[in-house]
Amino acid sequence: MNKLVAVVFRDVDAASEAVRVFSELNAEASIDVAMLCVIKKEPDGKISTKEVDDGFPIRALAGTALGALVGFIAGGVGAAIGAATGLLAGLIDDLYSAGVDGDFVSEVATALTAGKCAVVAEVDEEWVTPLDTRMEALGGVVYRTLKSTAKQERRKRDIAGAKVLLSQLKIEIEQARADRKAKLQAQIDSLNKLIDAKLGRAQARAKQATREFHAKIHALRQKAEKHHGEAKAAVEARVAKLRKDYENRS
């Protein structure tokens, strides 16, 4: 199952050790780690981020669900979460399109008090025990959530609904009196901008998802070559499941 995991630690030393453990679990095929980074809440409340390149297939946060999570914690929470700013609106939309659960974000942000660190990762795991036992031994508190496609499906429905409304307005403007045409045209222009924006974000997310898919498949194939017997069969089963999920979403 594809999940986002955040493990909160008391200090950077424990978080650094946790990164090593994530790498070990990934190498032995207990879990598959797509990407990982370390975040720290400084005494002044600001969030510092360290991306980790340790053989994981996805190497940059930008445009990913993990990037949306980190961005919201760093920007949204750190910049007065209740404020209706353009930055906050953009971060919320990133979370929405990436399928990141808001309650999960809130839990992690609340636990990450000043001076603490968190290792955040996108993983594929069937059992929680391998990761949880190793993280608990280091003093970490584990939070996890499934990556959801429900919000992406909702965006598709939103775009379809906006297009229906646009068609109705175009019919109405043809029959409207002169004094109404300008107002109707303003609504049409606004809807066109909204649809273009939503389509642009959806297309960007689809391209990102395709890149992530190919990177994960490549990493899993390499992992399968290093294992034998049941371990190799388990990795190959993950490849098959990943392909099926991707095809169902496409």
Secondary structure, 3 states (H helix, E strand, C coil): CEEEEEEEECCHHHHHHHHHHHHHHHHCCCCEEEEEEEEEECCCCCEEEEEECCCCCCCCCCCCHHHHHHHHHHHHHCCCCCCCCHHHHHHHHHHHHHCCCHHHHHHHHHHCCCCCEEEEEEEECCCCHHHHHHHHHCCCEEEEEECCCHHHHHHHHHHHHHHHHHHHHHHHHHHCCHHHHHHHHHHHHHHHHHHHHHHHHHHHHHHHHHHHHHHHHHHHHHHHHCCCHHHHHHHHHHHHHHHHHHHHHC
